[in-house]
Amino acid sequence: MEWINSHIINITVFLPLISSFACLCSPNLKISRLISMGGAIGTFLSALHIWYHFKPNSTELQFSQAYDWISPFGIKYFVGVDGLSLLLIVLTSFLIPLVLISLWHIKASQQKTLLALILSLETGILGALVSFDLVLFYIFWEAMLIPMYFMIGVWGGANRIYATTKFVLYTVFGSLLMLIAAIYLYILHFEEFGFYSTNLIDLYKISSLTGSTQKWLFAAFTLAFAIKIPMWPFHTWLPHAHTEAPTAGSVILAGVLLKMGTYGFLRFAIPLFPIAVDFFAPLIISLGVTGIIYGALTAWMQEDAKKMVAYSSVSHLGFVVVGSIIVIEKQLSAEAMTGAIYQMVNHGISTGALFFLVGIIYERRHSRLLADFGGLAAIMPWFTIMLIVATMGSVGLPGTGGFVGEFLILLGTFQGYPAAAIFASLGVLLGAIYMLTLCRRILFGPITHAKNKELKDLNLREHLYLAPLIILILAMGLFPEFFLNKIRPSINHLAKNYSQYRILISREQNSQKTEQKYISYKTDQEEINAINPNN
C-alpha cells in the first residue's frame, strides 16, 4: 500500500496516455475500445484511491512526489494533491469513461484516433491539476490544446476550422502572457534567494514583489485563466467551439477543461499576488456578475439548444469567478470559495449531462433547433426524466448540487459585496427562465413534426452514461458534506492566509525519498510563524 500511495499520482496521470498509445497500435477498433475503456476505468479507480486515502482535516500536500528534472535551471518534477484539486481530479476521471461509452457505437475509420485523443487530453488535464512546479504546469496546460484542437478540427461541424482556430489563438495568446510573467517570477526568485527554482513552494515565498509589479503579473496570469474559463468579455470563442465540437468534445470542454481556468486562478494568481488581489477584486467581481447576467440573457435568446447550453456556461462560471475572489477584511470568504469549487464540479456534471442529452436528440433528428421539437415527453419518457433532472441541477433547485454551490457563493458574496450578490441573484432567476424554456419547447406541447413521432427513447448504452450523472446531481445536493469534508481544510487555509500562503509539506513526506532533499520546509505552525507578510 505504501508503494501504491507513493506512485498513485503518476499512475493516475500517465495511465490514460499509455492507453492512448496502445489504442493507436491496436489492430482493430474493437480492441481499441476495450483498451481505452480499461485505461479510463483504471484511471477512475486510481482517482478513487486518492479520494479514499486522502486525509481529511489536513491542509498538507498529500501523495507528493518531487524529483530533479532539469537541475541546472531549478526545474523539478513536483506533483501532489490537496483540497483545491481533489474533487476536480475525481470529476475528470469520472467523466472520461462516460464519454467513451457515448462513442461506443460509432464505427468510423478514424475512431481509434479519437479515442486516443480523449485519453491524451485526460492526461493533460490531470497533469495540470497535480503539478506544483510552474514549468510542469505550463507543459500540461499547453498539451491540453493539442487533442482538443484535433477533436474539433477533424470531428466538428461545418464551421469547425473557424471555431478551432479562434479557440487556439485565444488560448495561446493568454498562455504567452502567463509564460512571460512566470519567467519574471523565476528571475525574481533567483535575485532574492540566489538559486533558480520554478516550484510553487519557493515562488510563494518571494517577498520582494512590489504592489505595481504584482498588479502587472496578476493581470498576465489572470488573463490566461480568464480566457480559459471563459470570463466575460473573453468568452466569444466558447459558443463557436461548443457548437462545432462533437458531443464528446463539448462534454469534456464544459465538464473539465473550462475548470482549468478557475483552478489556475485559485492555485496561482490569488496566492502569488495578494496585493493585486485586493486591488483587482472589485473589477473581477463586476466582470463576473456581468458574465452571469449576460450569459443568461444570451442563452435565453438562442434557438439552437446546444448554443443555449453553451451560453449557460458563461453564466454559471461567472458565479465561480465571483466566489473565488470575495475579500472581506483581508481574508477571502471561505464560504464563497467553497461554493466556487463545489459549483465547478456541479457545472461539469449537470452541463455534461445537458450536452449528452442534446447530442442524443441531434443523432435522432439531425437538428438542434428548438422549433423542430415539442411533445417529446409523450414518446421519450426516460429522456424526459433525465432532461428535467439535469435542468434542475443546472438552475440550482434545492436538492441538487447546483443549489449548494450557488447558495454558498451568494452567501459569501453578500457578506462583503451585497450589491454584487443581489445582481448575481438575477442570474439564478434568468437561469430558471431559459432552462425551463428549453424543457418546455423540447418536451411539451403538441407534436408538430411527423418525424418526432418516430423517435425512440433512450437505449441501454445511453442509460449507462447518463444515469451516473443524474444520480450524482442529486447526491451532491442531498449529501454535500460527503464531498466537502475532505476539501474544506485546504480551502480555509487559503482563505485565511492568501496574503501569506504556503503549501505545507509534512516531515513524513520530506523523509520519504532522498531525491526530495531539496524540500526542507517547516510544517504547519512553524511554517506560518516564519512567514513575512507581503502586505
N, C-alpha and C positions, 0 to 999 in steps of 0.2 A: 504493500500500500504506500509506503514511503517513496518508493521509486516512481509509482504512478503519480503521486501528488507532486513530485519534483519535475515531472515531464508532461503533466496533463495539459499545460498551455500549448506546448509545441505540438502535441497530438491534436488538440482541438483546432489549431490554426492551419497546420500543414496536411492533415488528412484529406480535406477537400481538394487541395492542389495535387496531391499524389493520385487521388481518384480521377481527377480530370485528365491527367496524362494517361492513366490506364484506360479511360473511356476512348480516347483518341486512338490508342493502339489496339483496341479490341477488334476482333474480326468481323463482328456484325452488330447491328443496333440492339438486338435483344440482350446480348452480353453487356453492352454499354449501359443499358438501362439498369441492369442488375448491379453493375459496379457503381454507377452514380448513386443509386438508392442506398446501397450498402455504405458508401462513403458518407452520404448525408446523414443517415441514421446513426452511424458510428460517431459522427461529429456531434450530433444532438445528445447522444448518451454521454459523451465526454464532457459536454457543457453541463449536463445534469449532475455529473460527478463534481464539477466545480461548485455548482449550486449547493449540493448536499453537504460537501465538506467545507464550504465557506463558513468561517467563524462569525456568528452574529455578535453584536456588541463590541466589534473591533473596528478601529479606524486604520489599521495597518494594511499595507500591501501584502496580498496573500498569493501563494503559489509562484512567487517571483523567481526568475532566473536572470542572471547577469553574467555575460562573458565578454572578454575583449574581442572586438571585431576588427576595427581599423585603428589600432592602438596609437600610432603617431598623431592622429587627429582627434583622439579622445572620443571616438565613436564606439558605443557598446551595443551589444545585443541585450537589451534590458526589457523584460516583459513582466507583467503581473496583473492582478485583478483586485479591484476594490469595489465599494458600493456604487460608485458612479458608473461603472461599466458592466456590472454583473448582470442586470436584467437585460441589457442590450445584447450581451453575448448569448444568453439563452434564447432571446427573441429571434436573433439571426439564425441560429442553428435549428430553431423550431420551424421557421417559415420555409427554409430551403427544401426539406423533404416534401412539403405540401405543394410547392411549385413543381417539383419533379413529377409528382402524381398527376398534376393537371396536364402534363405533357405526355403522359404515358401512352396515349392512344395515337399520337402523331407518328407517321411513318415516312417522313420526308427524308430525302437523301442527305441533308445536312444536319440531321437531328443529333448525331453524335457530337458535332462541333458545338451545338447549342448547349447540350448537357455539360460539356467540358467548360464552356464559358461561365455557366452558372456556378459551377463548383469553384472555379478560379476566382470568381467575384466574391464568393463566400470567404475564401482565404484572405483577400484584400480587406474586407470589412472586419473580420475577426482580428486580423493583424493590427489594424489601426486601433481597435478597441483595447488591445492589451499592451500596446507599445508605450514605454516610458522613456524612450530616447527620441529626441526630436527628429533626427535623420531617419531612424527606423519608421517612425510615424509617417513622415513625409513620403517615404518609398511606398508604404502600403496605401497611403492616401491617393497618390498618383496612379498606383497599379489598379485601383478600382475603376478608373476611367476606361481602361482598355476593353475589358469584357462588355461593359455597358455600351460602349461605342459600337461594337460589332453587333450586339444584340438588337439595338435599334436600327443600325445602318443596314443590316442584312435581312432581319426578320420583321422589320417595321412596316408601316403603311406607305401610302403613295408619296407623302412628303417626308419620308424618313431621312433623306440626306440633309435637308434643311434643318430638321429637328436635332439630329445628332451633331451637326456642325455647330449649331448655336449652343448646345449643351456643353460640348468640349471647349469651345472658345471662352465661354463664360467661366467655366471651372478652372481652366488653365490660367486665365488672367488673374483670378483671385489667388490661385496657388503660387504664382510667381511672386506676388506681393508678400505672401506669407514666407516664402523662401528667403527673400531679401531681409525681412525682419528677423528671421531665425539666424541668418549669418551675422547680423549685427549683434544679436544676443551672444552668439558664440565668441565673437571678438571681445565683447564687453566682459564676458566671464574670464577670459584669459588676462585681460588688463587688471581685473580686480583680484584674481586668485593665483595667477601665474601658471596655470595649466589649462589646456583645452578640454572642453567637455560639452557633450550635447545631451546628457541625460537630465531629466527633469529635476531630480533631487538636487543637482548642482545649480541648475538655472533658476530654481525657485529661491536660491539663497543670494542672488545678485541684489546688492543694496545700493549700487551706485546709479541706478536709473533715476534721472530727474523727472519731474512732472511732465514737461513738454516732450521728452523722449518717450516716456510711457504712452503718451497720447498718440504719437505717430505709430509706434509699434502695435499698440492695441488696435488702431484703425486698420493696419495692414492685416493682422490676424483676423479681425472681426469681419472684414470684407470678404475674405476667403470663405469663412464659415457662413456668412450671410447669403452668399451666392449658392452654397450647397444646400441651405435649409429648405427652400429659398425664402428669404425675408423680403417683404415689400420694401423698396421698389426693384429688387434684384430678382424677381420671380418670373420674368417673362419667358425664360427658357422652359419652365416646367410644364405648362399646358401643352406645348408642342411635343415635348418628349413623351409625356404620358399618352397623348392622343395617337402618336405614331408608333409607340412601343408595342410589342406583343403583350398579351395579358401577363405572361410570366415576368417580363421586364417591368411592367407597371407595378406589379405586386412587390418586387424586390426594391424598386426605386422608392415607392411610398413607404413600404414596410420598414426598411432599414437604412437605405442609402441616404435619404434626406436627414436621418437622425445623426449622421456623422457630423453635420454642421453644428447642431445644438450640443452634441457631446464635446466637440472640439472647443466650443465656446466655454463650456464649464471646465474642461480639463486644462486648457492653455490660456485663453485670453483673459479670463477673470483672475485666476491666481497669479499669473505672471505680471499683470499690470494693474494693481489695485487702485492706484491713484487715478488712472484713466477711467476705471470703472465708476468711481464717484462722479467724475466729470461727464461721462457719456451716458450714464444710466437714464436720465430723463429723455434724451433723444432716442435711445434704443427702445424704451418703453413706448414712446409715442409712435415709432415706426411699427412696433409690434401690434399696438392697438389699431393703427390704421390698416395693417395687413389683415387683422381679424375681420374688420367691417368690410373692407374692400373685397377680400376673398369671398365672404359670404354673399355680398350683393352680386358679385360677378357670377358666382355659382348659380344663384337664383335665376339669372338671365339666360342660362345655357339651354339649348335644345338637344345637345348631344350629352347622353348620360355619362360618358367617360370624361368629357370636359367638366361636367358638373362635379364629379368626384375629385378630379384633378384640382380644380379651384378650391374645393373644400379643404385640401391640404394646406393651401396658403393661409386659410383662416385658422385651422386647428394648430398649425405650427406657430402662428402668431401668439397663441396662448403660451406655448412653450418658451418662446423668446422672452415674453414679459415675465413669466415666472422665474426665469434664470437670473434676473438682474435686479430684483427688488432689494434696494439698500435701505435699511432702517437703522439709524443710529450706529453707523459704522459696522453694521453686520448685514449679511444677506439674509433674507427671510427663509428660514428653514422650511416653513410650510409651503411657500410658493415654489421653492426649488424641488421639494419632494413631489409636489403636484406636476412640475415640469417633466421630471424624469418618468413619473407614472404615466403622464399623458403621451410621452414619446412611445411607450410600449403599447398603450391602448390604441393610439392612432395607427401604429403598424398593424395591429390585429384587425380593427374594425375597417380601416380603409383597404387593407389587403383583401378582406372578405368582400367588400363592395366591388373592387376591381375584378375579383374572380367571378362574381355574380353578373356583372356587366359583360364580361367575356363570354359567359355561358349563353346569354341571350343573343350575343353577336354571332356566335357559332351557329345558332339555330336560325336566325333571321337575316344575318349579314347586314345588320343595321343597328345603330346605337341611338337613333333619333327617337325622342320620347313620343313624337306624333305617330310613330309606326307601331306603338304598343297600346295597351289598355285591355283590361279584363283578364290578365294572366292568372289572377288569383283563382279563377274558376277551373283552370286547366292545369296549373302547375302549383299545387298546394305546398309541396316541400320547398320549392324555390321561394314561394311567398313567405313562409315562416322564416327562412334564413335571411331574406332581404329585410324583413321587418326588424329582426333582432340586430342585424348589422347596422341598420339605420338608427335604432335606439341607442346602440353603443356609440355611434358617431355623434349624435346630438346630445349625449350626456344624460340620458334618462336615469333617474335613481334606480339602483340595482345593477347598473353596468359600470365597467371600468372608466368610461368617459366621464361619468358624474364625479367619481372620486378625484380624478386628475384636475378637472376644471374647477371643482369646488375648492380644492386646496390652493390652486393658483389664485383664484379670485379672493379667497380669504387672506392670503399673504399680501396680495396687491392692495387690498382695501386698507390694511393697517398702515401702509406707507404712502400709497398714491390712490386715495379714494375716488378721484375723478377718473383715473385710468380704469379702475375696477368697474365703475358704472358704465363707461363706454364699452369696455370689453364684454360686459354682460349682454349688450345688444347683439354681440356675435352669437351667443347662445340662442337667443330668440330667433335671429335670422337663420342660424343653422337648422333649427327645427322647421322653419318655413320651407327652405329649399329641399331638405331631405324628405320631408313629408310630401312635398310636391313631386319629387322623384317617385316615391312609392305610389302615390295616387295615380299618376299618369301611366305607370307601367302595370300596376296590379289591378286597379279598379276601373269602374265604368264599363261601357259596352265594348264588345269585341268588334272593332270597326274594320279589321283586316282579316280576310279569309285565311291567310297563311298562319295567323296566330292560333287558329282553331286546331291546327295540326301539330303544334309544338308539344314535345314530350317533356315530362317532369325530370328532375334530377336522377341520374343513374348512380350506380354503386360507386364508381370512381369519383364522381363529383361530390357524393356524400362524404367520401373518405377525406377529401382535402378541405371541405367546408365545415363539417361538424366540429373538428377540434377548435377552429376559430370561434365558432358560435358559443361553444362551451366555455372557452376562455374569456370571452366578452362578459359572460355572466359571472364566472368565477372571480374575475378581477373586481367586479362590482360588489359581490356578496362577501368576499373574504380578502379585503385589501391588506390586512395585517400580515397575512401569509407572505405576500410579495414584498411588503415594505420593511418587515422586521430585520432583514439582513442588510438592507442598504441605508437605513436611516442614520446609523452612527457616522458613516463616511460623509453623508450629506450635512449633518450637523457640524462635523469637523470643518468642512469647507465653509459653511455659512458663518460660523463664529470666528474663523481665523483666516478669511480670504485675504486680508491685508498682510498677513504674515504666514502664509500657508506653507506646510511642509508635508511631503509624503513620508509616512512613518514606516520604518523597517525594523522588525523585531530582532533582538540579538540572536534568536534561534535561526532566523533566516540568514543573518550575517555570517554565521559559522557553518552554514550548510556546505559550502564549496570553497575551496581555496581560490578558485577563479573569481570569487566575489569579494576579494580583499579590499578592492577599491571602495566598496560600500562600507564605510566605517562611521555611520551616523548614529547619533544618540536616539533613544526611543522616547516616545510619548512625552511625559512631563519634562524630562531632561532636554529634549529637543525644543519643546515650546518655550522653556525658560531661556534658552540660548538665542532665541530669535531677536534680531534687531528690527523693529517695525519699520516698514518702508514709508509710512506716513506719519 
